[in-house]
Amino acid sequence: MSRRITRDSVTWMLYLQLSAFGFFLYGFGPSVPLLARDLGVSDAQASLSGTALALGMLLAGLGGARLSRRLARTTLQWAALSLLGVGAAIYCAGRGVEVACAGALIAGFAGTVVINTTTAALAEHHGEHAAAAISEANGISVAVGLAAPALLGGLRLLGLDWRWGLLLLLPFIAVIRFAFGRVRLRDTRDTTADSAGRLSSLPRDYWRAWAVLLACATVEMCMSFWASEELRSHTGLAAGTATMAITLMLLGMVVGRLGGARLARAVPADTLLLASLSLNAVAFTLLWLSTGPVLALTGIVLCGLGMALQFPLTVTNAVHASAGRPDQAMARVSIGESLATGLGPLTLGLLSGAIGIHRAFLLVPLLLTVAGLGVAVRRTAEPVVNS
């Protein structure tokens, strides 16, 4: 089947709408250590903003279907993007953890609505080419997200307030609205149904795949939130430089996600996932053992490359293992993502307060090992699934 897709105005609008949340999300993680220092609070206290973000994502996953039945897709998407801007503004304006958490919760809720609406609209709009369009959308979203940690770190190095970098999200949303304000998505209010059934209705193999997804998502969130602090404390990089270094990790993810599509068509999903986890483990070892910036930054780039395909591959495995219930499978995927976002960085932050960030970061290879074992169990339980 040809993988060529038609990038019309609807497609580009959806790509950029998803990228708006990508900009916030990939700027939010590196901002947490900066927030902790500005507010004079511990890493664990600052990590509560990540928990609030995850709670917002969870609430959107649980209640998003009702919104999609009551609002037209176009209205819902623009409302969610506006709310995302409000959440980002509250997060940046907050001079206390409580206000920052409120902004993060709002942004998490709104951003998840944007993700769900974008994915559903792209799938419907592109039909047989949906997988290619959704993969490309996520790659572009990460590419746009590259700018966020670079801006935050650059402002910090210049002695300016890093918050102005994250607040560029607001004019970005305004530009998208101005350029695509007349573009309409198909109204699906009459056909949208809440297909989330009971947890026990999904097959056992689905939950094996879900557990692997949870472990991989937690690795990505821990790296996004705390890799800059590990670089700062263990290699001596300045806080602003360490924050900007997260851009290199995202660059690795962009290259891996956009370039890995061809591999995914030729290599079984579980085989490629094991290779991805192995590369991630080797790269993390390089990062963790390095005391100088050159090798550590090399490890950061390779970590991004290793993580790049983990989300699309684990989602593919989960959907394939859902026994023909993809909507229900994706609803549970959203819950897994929110758990990873909320519990992963918070756990690492708590460990950091107790034993230091360097030793606390050993949580990452532990999670990679759990994910690898989960893939191995799946491979023995059923035939390998091609993505």
Summary of the structure (lengths in Angstrom):
residues: 387
radius of gyration: 19.7
end to end distance: 13.6
largest distance: 58.5
contacts: 1473
relative contact order: 0.15
helix: 82%
strand: 0%
